[in-house]
Amino acid sequence: MSKEKLAVLVTIFLLIPLSGCLEDSEKNSDEDSSESNTDIDDGIDTDIGNDNDLENGTNESIWQEINFEILSEHPFECMNTGVFDKFINVFGVYVVASEEAPLEYVNHTAHILAQLIDNDEDGIPDDSDVLNVLADNNYIIPVWNTSDRDEFWNGARGTYCEDNIGMAASMYYDEDHWALGGIESAGTWDTNLEEVWHVVSVGWYETYPEYMGTENEDGEIISSNLTRALDSARGGHFESVPEQYPEDAWYTYYDDSCNYHCQAHEYFYWLLMADIGALDLSITNKCDESKHEWNVCTKSDLEGTDSLGYDLFNNHGFNFPTMIPDGSYQSESNVENQTDDATDNDNGNDSDQD
């Protein structure tokens, strides 16, 4: 073999590994570019990090579309014992209802739940980790009355449901306030805004304990952005309800049955309502009626009065709700599905006529 041919072969062998390195480099560059674009699109600051969303696969393909179908059974047999006869699956969290619960109320609660999980209504949960806490722990939101409640828990004793169903709050069709069409349209308050948020809040507390936690595994009170804001709003750190709150306190809840943990959860609800404008006096008189407990009615009032609460909701990149839920959840995918269904029905009718 001539020296020239040998030189050519040596050059080829040297270029093969280099080519592989170049391809790997291009792949990494594409991946880096993709991650960078995801960070920009998410718009989340460094406080909670963007890797969280990437690792949990927050994408449309992993979430089943919501059609608000009324189901006759729950996946757990112990839920199908006669108390409930209506079930709606909302991103893996079930709204359940007893026989006498009006269907329009059940649907309304399911839509409010969907809007608090996916407030921008793009078909994707606003925070997948928050939702996973609720779905993994089998949270339900009952629409019932007190006798239904007592009957269910009496029957649940000794069953799987006793220890494996999550229930942080519920709606009473014969006692609570219902603003079908939303508070802005009805001009009255909707208890769903409080009770359904209390359920969704559980996911926020457990996902971000540093920011929103209230107690550790031993039940001991912890310091978090939420508890520090709570102490400021109540005018001090009160582990039990004081006989009199300080004059400069703006959150003054006097219910003796509501411990520190409970006080924090009620406060978290008030913060959201003020932040999204649901307490604006131009909509309802809810803020006036609640001034013995809370009188921060708007987002601008919140910023001026409760700087720590405002900071938690607005300066750490969390995807909290920003729009007032009105019970009319409508993601783009649902609109497309309904359009397709309508088209199919029209085609079917035309076929029948032919």
C-alpha positions as CSV (number, residue, x, y, z in Angstrom):
1,M,0.0,0.0,0.0
2,S,1.4,3.4,-1.0
3,K,2.0,6.1,1.6
4,E,-0.7,8.3,0.0
5,K,-3.4,5.6,0.4
6,L,-2.3,4.9,4.0
7,A,-2.5,8.6,4.8
8,V,-6.1,8.8,3.4
9,L,-7.2,5.8,5.5
10,V,-5.7,7.3,8.7
11,T,-7.5,10.6,8.1
12,I,-10.8,8.8,7.6
13,F,-10.5,6.8,10.8
14,L,-9.6,10.0,12.7
15,L,-12.7,11.8,11.4
16,I,-15.2,9.1,12.3
17,P,-15.2,9.8,16.1
18,L,-15.0,13.5,15.5
19,S,-18.2,13.3,13.4
20,G,-19.9,11.5,16.3
21,C,-18.9,14.3,18.7
22,L,-20.2,16.9,16.3
23,E,-23.6,15.1,16.1
24,D,-23.8,14.8,19.9
25,S,-22.9,18.5,20.2
26,E,-25.8,19.4,17.9
27,K,-28.2,17.2,19.9
28,N,-27.2,18.9,23.1
29,S,-27.5,22.3,21.5
30,D,-31.1,21.5,20.4
31,E,-32.0,20.2,23.8
32,D,-30.5,23.2,25.5
33,S,-32.4,25.4,23.1
34,S,-35.6,23.5,23.8
35,E,-35.2,23.8,27.6
36,S,-34.5,27.5,27.3
37,N,-37.6,28.1,25.2
38,T,-39.7,26.2,27.8
39,D,-38.3,28.4,30.6
40,I,-39.3,31.5,28.7
41,D,-42.8,30.2,27.8
42,D,-43.5,29.1,31.3
43,G,-42.6,32.5,32.7
44,I,-41.7,31.1,36.1
45,D,-39.0,32.8,38.1
46,T,-36.1,31.1,39.8
47,D,-37.8,30.9,43.1
48,I,-39.6,27.6,42.3
49,G,-37.5,26.6,39.2
50,N,-38.5,25.5,35.7
51,D,-37.0,22.0,36.0
52,N,-40.0,21.1,38.2
53,D,-42.4,21.4,35.3
54,L,-40.1,19.6,32.9
55,E,-39.6,16.6,35.2
56,N,-43.3,16.2,35.8
57,G,-44.1,16.2,32.1
58,T,-46.6,19.1,32.2
59,N,-47.9,18.6,28.7
60,E,-51.3,18.2,27.2
61,S,-50.8,14.6,26.2
62,I,-50.8,13.2,29.8
63,W,-54.1,14.7,30.9
64,Q,-57.4,13.3,29.8
65,E,-59.8,15.8,28.4
66,I,-62.7,16.8,30.6
67,N,-66.1,16.2,29.2
68,F,-68.1,16.6,32.4
69,E,-69.9,13.3,31.7
70,I,-72.1,12.2,34.6
71,L,-70.9,8.8,35.6
72,S,-73.0,6.3,37.5
73,E,-70.1,4.8,39.4
74,H,-66.8,5.7,41.1
75,P,-63.7,3.5,40.7
76,F,-63.8,2.6,44.4
77,E,-66.6,0.2,45.2
78,C,-67.0,1.7,48.7
79,M,-68.1,4.9,47.0
80,N,-71.0,3.1,45.3
81,T,-73.1,2.1,48.3
82,G,-76.2,4.2,47.6
83,V,-75.4,7.6,49.0
84,F,-73.9,8.9,45.7
85,D,-75.4,8.4,42.3
86,K,-73.6,11.1,40.3
87,F,-69.9,11.3,39.6
88,I,-67.8,13.7,37.5
89,N,-64.1,13.2,36.9
90,V,-62.2,16.5,36.8
91,F,-58.5,15.8,36.0
92,G,-58.7,12.7,38.3
93,V,-60.5,14.6,41.2
94,Y,-64.1,13.5,41.5
95,V,-67.2,15.7,42.2
96,V,-69.7,13.3,43.7
97,A,-73.3,13.9,44.5
98,S,-76.3,12.3,46.2
99,E,-79.6,11.6,44.4
100,E,-81.4,14.8,45.5
101,A,-78.5,17.1,44.6
102,P,-79.6,19.2,41.6
103,L,-77.7,18.3,38.5
104,E,-77.1,22.0,37.7
105,Y,-75.4,22.4,41.1
106,V,-73.2,19.3,40.5
107,N,-72.1,20.5,37.1
108,H,-71.4,24.0,38.5
109,T,-69.1,22.6,41.2
110,A,-67.3,20.5,38.7
111,H,-66.7,23.5,36.4
112,I,-65.5,25.6,39.3
113,L,-63.1,22.8,40.2
114,A,-61.8,22.7,36.7
115,Q,-61.3,26.4,36.6
116,L,-59.3,26.4,39.9
117,I,-57.1,23.6,38.5
118,D,-56.7,25.0,35.0
119,N,-57.6,28.7,35.3
120,D,-56.4,29.7,31.9
121,E,-58.5,26.9,30.4
122,D,-55.9,25.6,28.0
123,G,-56.7,22.0,28.9
124,I,-53.5,21.6,31.0
125,P,-53.4,21.9,34.8
126,D,-51.7,25.1,35.9
127,D,-49.5,23.1,38.3
128,S,-49.2,19.3,37.7
129,D,-47.6,18.6,41.1
130,V,-50.5,20.3,42.9
131,L,-53.0,18.2,40.9
132,N,-51.0,15.0,41.5
133,V,-51.4,15.5,45.3
134,L,-55.2,15.6,44.9
135,A,-55.5,12.8,42.4
136,D,-53.0,10.5,44.2
137,N,-54.8,10.9,47.5
138,N,-58.3,10.3,45.9
139,Y,-59.8,13.7,46.8
140,I,-63.5,14.1,46.2
141,I,-65.8,17.1,46.5
142,P,-69.3,16.0,47.7
143,V,-72.5,17.9,46.8
144,W,-74.9,16.6,49.5
145,N,-76.8,17.5,52.6
146,T,-76.0,16.7,56.2
147,S,-78.0,13.5,56.4
148,D,-76.1,12.2,53.3
149,R,-72.9,13.1,54.9
150,D,-73.7,11.2,58.1
151,E,-75.0,8.2,56.1
152,F,-71.8,8.0,54.0
153,W,-69.3,8.1,56.9
154,N,-71.3,5.6,58.9
155,G,-71.3,3.2,56.0
156,A,-67.6,3.9,55.2
157,R,-66.4,2.6,58.6
158,G,-64.1,-0.3,58.1
159,T,-64.0,0.1,54.3
160,Y,-61.3,1.2,52.0
161,C,-62.9,4.7,51.8
162,E,-62.5,5.4,55.5
163,D,-58.8,6.0,55.3
164,N,-58.2,6.4,51.5
165,I,-60.7,9.1,50.4
166,G,-59.5,12.7,50.7
167,M,-62.2,15.2,51.7
168,A,-61.1,18.7,52.7
169,A,-64.5,20.4,52.2
170,S,-67.9,19.8,50.6
171,M,-70.9,21.7,49.2
172,Y,-74.4,21.5,50.7
173,Y,-77.0,22.0,48.0
174,D,-79.7,23.0,50.6
175,E,-77.6,25.4,52.7
176,D,-74.8,27.0,50.7
177,H,-74.9,30.0,48.3
178,W,-74.9,29.1,44.6
179,A,-74.2,31.7,41.9
180,L,-75.0,29.8,38.7
181,G,-73.4,31.7,35.9
182,G,-70.8,33.2,38.2
183,I,-70.8,36.0,40.8
184,E,-70.3,38.7,38.3
185,S,-73.5,37.7,36.4
186,A,-75.6,36.7,39.4
187,G,-74.5,39.5,41.7
188,T,-74.5,37.1,44.7
189,W,-71.8,35.1,46.4
190,D,-70.9,31.5,45.5
191,T,-69.8,29.3,48.3
192,N,-68.0,27.1,45.8
193,L,-65.3,29.7,45.5
194,E,-64.4,29.0,49.1
195,E,-65.1,25.3,49.6
196,V,-63.6,24.1,46.3
197,W,-60.5,26.2,46.8
198,H,-60.1,24.6,50.2
199,V,-59.8,21.3,48.5
200,V,-57.4,22.5,45.7
201,S,-55.3,24.3,48.4
202,V,-54.3,21.0,49.9
203,G,-52.2,20.4,46.8
204,W,-50.5,23.7,47.2
205,Y,-49.7,23.2,50.9
206,E,-48.2,19.8,50.3
207,T,-46.3,20.7,47.1
208,Y,-44.7,23.9,48.4
209,P,-44.4,23.6,52.2
210,E,-41.6,26.1,52.3
211,Y,-44.0,28.7,50.9
212,M,-47.4,27.5,52.0
213,G,-46.9,24.8,54.6
214,T,-48.5,25.2,58.1
215,E,-47.3,22.2,60.0
216,N,-44.8,19.3,59.8
217,E,-45.5,15.6,60.0
218,D,-45.7,15.8,63.8
219,G,-48.3,18.5,63.6
220,E,-46.0,21.2,64.8
221,I,-46.4,24.7,63.3
222,I,-43.7,25.6,60.8
223,S,-42.5,28.9,59.4
224,S,-43.4,29.5,55.8
225,N,-44.3,32.5,53.7
226,L,-47.9,31.8,54.4
227,T,-47.6,31.5,58.2
228,R,-45.4,34.6,58.4
229,A,-48.0,36.5,56.4
230,L,-50.7,35.1,58.6
231,D,-49.0,36.3,61.8
232,S,-48.6,39.7,60.3
233,A,-52.3,39.9,59.2
234,R,-53.5,38.8,62.7
235,G,-51.2,41.2,64.5
236,G,-49.1,38.4,66.1
237,H,-48.5,34.7,66.4
238,F,-51.6,33.2,68.0
239,E,-51.7,29.4,68.2
240,S,-55.2,29.7,69.6
241,V,-57.8,32.4,69.0
242,P,-57.1,35.4,71.2
243,E,-59.8,37.1,73.2
244,Q,-59.1,40.3,71.3
245,Y,-57.0,40.8,68.1
246,P,-54.7,43.8,68.0
247,E,-56.3,47.0,66.6
248,D,-53.9,46.9,63.6
249,A,-54.9,43.4,62.6
250,W,-56.8,43.0,59.3
251,Y,-57.6,39.3,59.6
252,T,-59.6,38.6,62.7
253,Y,-61.3,35.3,62.7
254,Y,-62.8,34.5,66.1
255,D,-64.1,31.0,65.6
256,D,-62.6,29.0,68.6
257,S,-63.0,25.7,66.8
258,C,-60.5,27.0,64.1
259,N,-57.0,26.2,65.2
260,Y,-53.8,27.8,63.8
261,H,-53.8,25.3,60.9
262,C,-57.4,26.1,60.1
263,Q,-56.8,29.9,60.5
264,A,-54.0,29.7,57.9
265,H,-56.3,27.9,55.4
266,E,-59.1,30.4,55.8
267,Y,-56.5,33.2,55.3
268,F,-55.2,31.5,52.2
269,Y,-58.7,31.6,50.8
270,W,-59.2,35.3,51.6
271,L,-55.9,36.1,49.9
272,L,-56.9,34.4,46.7
273,M,-60.3,36.1,46.6
274,A,-58.8,39.5,47.1
275,D,-56.0,38.8,44.6
276,I,-58.4,37.8,41.8
277,G,-60.9,40.6,42.5
278,A,-63.7,38.3,43.6
279,L,-64.4,40.6,46.7
280,D,-64.7,43.8,44.7
281,L,-67.7,45.7,46.0
282,S,-68.8,46.4,42.5
283,I,-69.5,42.6,42.1
284,T,-71.1,41.5,45.4
285,N,-71.3,42.7,49.0
286,K,-69.3,39.7,50.3
287,C,-66.5,41.9,51.5
288,D,-68.8,44.2,53.4
289,E,-70.6,41.2,55.0
290,S,-67.2,39.8,56.1
291,K,-65.5,42.9,57.5
292,H,-65.7,41.5,61.0
293,E,-63.2,38.9,59.7
294,W,-61.6,40.3,56.6
295,N,-62.0,43.6,54.8
296,V,-59.3,43.7,52.1
297,C,-61.5,43.8,49.1
298,T,-59.3,44.3,46.0
299,K,-55.8,43.4,44.7
300,S,-54.6,46.9,45.1
301,D,-55.9,46.9,48.7
302,L,-54.1,43.7,49.2
303,E,-50.8,45.1,47.9
304,G,-51.1,48.2,50.2
305,T,-52.4,46.4,53.3
306,D,-50.9,42.9,53.2
307,S,-47.5,43.1,51.6
308,L,-46.5,39.5,52.6
309,G,-49.7,37.9,51.4
310,Y,-49.5,39.9,48.2
311,D,-45.9,38.9,47.7
312,L,-46.7,35.2,48.1
313,F,-49.4,35.3,45.4
314,N,-47.6,37.6,42.9
315,N,-43.8,37.5,43.3
316,H,-42.7,33.9,43.3
317,G,-43.8,32.5,39.9
318,F,-46.6,30.3,41.1
319,N,-49.4,29.6,38.7
320,F,-52.2,30.6,41.0
321,P,-55.6,31.4,39.5
322,T,-55.9,35.0,38.2
323,M,-59.5,35.0,36.9
324,I,-62.7,34.5,38.9
325,P,-64.2,31.1,38.3
326,D,-67.8,31.4,37.0
327,G,-68.6,27.7,36.4
328,S,-68.2,27.8,32.7
329,Y,-64.9,25.9,32.1
330,Q,-64.3,25.6,28.4
331,S,-60.9,24.5,27.2
332,E,-60.0,24.7,23.5
333,S,-60.0,20.9,23.3
334,N,-63.5,20.7,24.7
335,V,-64.7,23.3,22.2
336,E,-63.2,21.3,19.4
337,N,-64.8,18.1,20.7
338,Q,-68.2,19.6,21.1
339,T,-67.9,21.0,17.5
340,D,-66.9,17.6,16.2
341,D,-69.8,15.9,18.1
342,A,-72.2,18.5,16.7
343,T,-70.9,17.8,13.2
344,D,-71.2,14.1,13.7
345,N,-74.8,14.5,14.9
346,D,-75.7,16.7,12.0
347,N,-74.2,14.2,9.6
348,G,-76.1,11.4,11.3
349,N,-79.3,13.3,11.1
350,D,-78.7,14.1,7.4
351,S,-78.1,10.4,6.8
352,D,-81.4,9.5,8.6
353,Q,-83.2,11.9,6.4
354,D,-81.7,10.5,3.3
